[in-house]
Amino acid sequence: MFTTLKVRANQPAGDYRDPGDYAQPAGTQAYEWQGAPAHTPRPARADTPGTVPGAATARKPAASSHQH
């Protein structure tokens, strides 16, 4: 269960009628972009993975030739 409380600045005290949908202020409502997609190139990587200071130094153990 839930309750929806609609509050409007211009609704008189004691008026409990449904004020209807909220009137969005101009320029604040989302809309679907109809233009060309923005080109956002990915910056070139400046480091080699695992070489930055503080990177983990764990390595995979070498394969063992004997079995347990």
N, C-alpha and C positions, 0 to 999 in steps of 0.2 A: 504494500500500500504506500501511497505517497500523496502529498498535498501540493498543489500549485497555487501560489499566491501571486496575483497580478497587482502591481502597484503602479499607479500613474500619477504624475504631478497634478494633473488637472481634474482628477476624479474627486467629486465632492464627498465630504465626510458622511458616512451612513449610506452611501450609494453602493449597493452590493451587486449591481448588474455587471455582467461580463463586459469589460472594456474592449474586448476584441484583441486582435493581433497588435503587437508593439510596433509603432511607427519608427523604423530605423532612421537615424539621422542621415542626411545626405552624405555620401562618400564613405559610409562605414559598413556597408553590406558587401559580402563576398560575391564574386561573380566569376564565371568561367572565362579564362583568357582565350581570345580568338585569334591573336596574332601569331607570328612565327615563334618557335621555341628560342629561348635565350641560349646563346652559345657560351658555355662556361668551361673553358679548357682546364684540364687537370694540370696542376703545376708539376714540373719534372721532379722526380725524386732526387734529393740531394745527397742521400746516404745509401750505403749498401745495407740490406737487412742484417741486424745483429751486430753492427759495428758502432752504433752511437754510444756515447758514454752512458754507462749504467745498464746497457743491454744485457739480457740473460746470457749466461755462458754455458748453459747445459748442452751436452752433446749426446746423440744417440750412441749407445754402447756398440762396439764392434761385434759383428756376428761371431758367435762361438762355434767351433768345429766339433765340440763334444756335447752330448745330450745327457740329461740327468735321468 
